[in-house]
Amino acid sequence: MQINLNEINRLIVIGNGFDLQCGLKSQYKDFFNDIFKIEDIKKKQSLDQMKKI
């Protein structure tokens, strides 16, 4: 099953601390850091495509 990231529009947050206790990077700051990394990658890909023209 393939998920189109452009169609995701909900974020469900359930927390009891178990994820953090297990060492998972699931805090808000981790989520936003990942989002910004994705945006940076998209910008770099776009710039690379423009350089090829």
C-alpha distances in whole Angstrom, upper triangle without the diagonal:
4,7,10,13,15,14,14,18,19,20,21,23,24,27,29,30,28,25,28,30,28,28,25,25,24,27,27,29,26,23,25,26,22,22,25,24,21,24,26,24,23,27,28,25,27,30,30,29,32,34,33,34
4,7,9,12,11,12,16,17,18,20,22,24,27,29,30,28,25,28,30,28,28,24,24,23,26,25,27,24,21,23,24,20,19,22,21,18,20,23,20,19,23,24,22,23,27,26,25,28,30,29,31
4,6,9,8,8,12,13,15,17,19,21,24,27,28,27,24,26,29,27,26,22,22,20,23,22,24,21,18,20,21,18,17,20,19,16,18,21,19,18,21,23,21,22,25,25,24,27,30,29,30
4,5,6,7,11,13,15,18,20,23,26,29,29,29,26,28,31,29,28,24,23,22,24,22,24,21,18,19,20,17,15,18,18,14,16,19,17,15,19,20,18,19,23,23,22,24,27,27,27
4,5,5,9,11,12,15,18,21,23,27,27,27,23,25,28,27,26,22,20,19,20,19,20,18,15,15,17,14,12,15,15,11,13,16,15,13,16,18,17,18,21,22,21,23,26,26,27
4,6,8,11,13,17,19,23,25,29,29,29,26,28,31,30,29,25,23,21,22,20,21,20,17,17,18,16,13,15,16,13,13,16,16,13,16,19,17,17,21,22,21,22,25,26,26
4,6,9,12,15,18,21,24,28,29,29,26,28,31,30,29,25,24,22,23,21,23,22,18,18,20,18,15,18,19,16,16,20,19,17,20,22,21,21,24,25,24,26,29,29,30
4,6,8,11,15,18,20,24,25,25,22,24,28,26,26,22,20,18,19,18,20,18,15,16,18,15,13,17,18,15,16,19,19,17,20,23,22,22,25,26,26,28,31,31,32
4,7,10,13,17,20,23,24,25,23,24,28,27,27,23,21,18,19,17,19,19,15,15,18,16,14,17,19,16,17,20,20,19,21,24,24,24,27,28,28,29,32,33,34
4,6,10,13,16,20,21,22,20,22,25,25,24,21,19,16,17,15,18,17,14,15,18,16,14,18,20,18,18,22,22,21,24,26,26,26,29,31,31,32,35,36,37
4,6,10,13,16,18,18,16,18,21,21,21,17,16,13,13,11,15,14,11,12,16,14,13,16,18,17,18,21,22,21,24,26,26,27,30,31,31,33,36,37,38
4,6,10,13,15,16,14,17,19,20,20,17,16,12,13,12,16,15,12,15,18,17,16,19,21,20,21,24,25,25,27,29,29,30,33,34,35,37,39,40,41
4,6,10,12,13,12,13,16,17,17,14,14,10,10,10,13,13,11,14,17,16,16,19,21,20,22,25,25,26,28,30,31,32,34,35,36,38,40,41,43
4,7,9,10,10,12,14,15,16,14,14,11,11,12,15,15,14,17,19,19,19,22,23,23,25,28,28,29,31,33,34,35,37,38,39,41,43,44,46
4,6,8,8,9,11,13,14,12,13,9,10,11,15,14,14,17,19,19,20,23,24,24,26,28,29,30,32,34,35,36,38,39,40,42,44,45,47
4,6,8,9,10,12,13,13,14,12,12,14,17,17,17,20,21,22,23,26,27,27,29,31,32,33,35,37,38,39,41,42,44,46,47,48,50
4,5,5,6,9,10,10,11,10,10,13,15,15,16,19,20,20,22,24,25,26,28,30,30,32,34,35,36,38,40,41,42,44,46,47,49
4,5,5,6,9,9,11,10,12,15,17,16,17,20,21,21,23,25,25,26,29,30,31,32,35,36,36,39,40,41,42,45,46,47,49
4,5,5,7,5,8,7,9,13,14,13,13,17,17,17,19,22,22,23,25,27,27,29,31,32,33,35,37,37,39,41,42,43,46
4,5,5,5,7,7,8,11,13,11,13,16,16,17,19,21,21,23,25,26,27,29,31,32,33,35,36,37,39,41,42,43,46
4,5,8,10,10,11,15,16,15,17,20,20,20,23,25,25,26,29,30,30,32,34,35,36,38,40,40,42,44,45,46,49
4,6,9,10,12,16,17,15,17,20,20,19,22,24,23,25,28,28,28,31,33,33,34,37,38,38,40,43,43,44,47
4,6,9,10,14,14,12,14,17,17,16,20,21,20,22,25,25,26,28,30,30,31,34,35,35,37,40,40,42,44
4,6,8,12,12,10,11,15,14,13,16,19,18,19,22,23,23,25,27,28,29,31,33,33,35,37,38,39,42
4,6,9,9,6,8,11,10,10,13,15,15,16,19,20,20,22,24,25,26,28,30,30,32,34,35,36,39
4,7,8,6,7,10,11,10,13,15,15,16,19,20,21,22,25,26,27,29,30,31,33,35,36,37,40
4,5,5,6,9,10,11,13,15,16,17,19,20,21,23,25,26,27,29,31,32,34,35,37,38,40
4,5,5,6,9,10,11,12,14,16,17,18,20,21,23,24,26,27,29,30,32,33,35,37,38
4,5,5,6,9,10,10,12,14,15,16,18,20,21,22,24,26,27,28,30,32,33,35,37
4,6,5,6,9,10,11,12,14,15,17,19,20,21,23,24,26,27,29,30,32,33,35
4,5,5,6,9,10,11,13,14,16,17,19,20,21,23,25,26,27,29,31,32,34
4,5,5,6,9,10,11,12,14,15,17,18,20,21,23,24,26,27,29,31,32
4,5,5,6,9,10,11,12,14,15,16,18,20,21,22,24,26,27,29,31
4,5,5,6,9,10,11,12,14,15,17,18,20,21,23,24,26,27,29
4,5,5,6,9,10,11,13,14,15,17,19,20,21,23,25,26,28
4,5,5,6,9,10,11,12,14,15,16,18,20,21,23,25,26
4,5,5,6,9,10,11,12,14,15,16,18,20,21,23,25
4,5,5,6,9,10,11,12,14,15,17,18,20,21,23
4,5,5,6,9,10,11,12,14,15,17,18,20,22
4,5,5,6,9,10,11,12,14,15,17,19,21
4,5,5,6,9,10,10,12,14,15,17,19
4,5,5,6,9,10,11,12,14,16,17
4,5,5,6,9,10,11,12,15,16
4,5,5,6,9,10,11,13,15
4,5,5,6,9,10,11,13
4,5,5,6,9,10,11
4,5,5,6,9,10
4,5,5,7,9
4,5,5,7
4,5,5
4,5
4
